[in-house]
């Protein structure tokens, strides 16, 4: 694989050209209701909030999906990295306080209370993901003012990019309200880490109501996207304090990564693709890479090694259609985590970065 980069003001476009039949790997890139009710209570029961539905905005914003698609398709053409950036943004939003767009809130000037966006674990989230949502929201507001939540727009945009990159198209259920709170202190214990063990991943995903299969399938989103050197440099030089590289990394990949990521100093702006074979194509190559010891992160490679998750990795590595089917189901399931409904628990922001007063 040969990867080049172009510096353009504050953004970096990454162009990848894969040679599928090449034996060597060269790298890698610089730039990834409870209603109280009893027999003794004469108060009439309140109607429960509307549930998530594909047709939630059928009357208030019937062309919502098309409006968002007009933005995501343009973003994907102009900046392909918008795809993995937005998908990752959706993951980070859903895993912290649920899918409520709290990740989009900006810290108030002069405030000591930082928002999720400012948390250390979120500082590597690329601007292209935020830009996509803001552009889509602006267009939707111009056509359907005050009707659509930022959290639903983020969910739709993530789906669009999965499909634009070659992955499955699935229906997005809507009706999420935006969260009223966003605190950086809630992030640390709710985001998977580059060196998370399988046990840690399983516990974290289970806390969100997601199964082992969901975890392995959703990890497949790493079929596109990039990681900074700091997230895997330990595997290259001093794995688990051994002063040796991770033995579960292909020597060719190790050599290529070391060329761009020194052990000490430098490499701060360097990124490498999760999928070294087809980094901009949403496919199932990620799983085959894990079987070949070509996983970039320790947390990814561990999925192929663990006897509980390894069989799922091998199954998906052989069956793209199954991966696509399971991924669509898992994304819908994750997209329902901790959703807010109604004014008591949520809000509908016109500006995704600012809470409703």
PyMOL commands that set and color helices and strands:
alter all, ss='L'
color gray80, all
select helices_A, chain A and resi 64-78+82-95+102-104+116-118+120-122+127-143+150-164+184-186+188-190+198-207+212-223+229-231+233-237+239-241+251-260+285-291+298-305+310-318+320-334
alter helices_A, ss='H'
color red, helices_A
select strands_A, chain A and resi 2-8+11-17+178-179+226-228+271-273+346-347
alter strands_A, ss='S'
color yellow, strands_A
deselect
rebuild
show_as cartoon
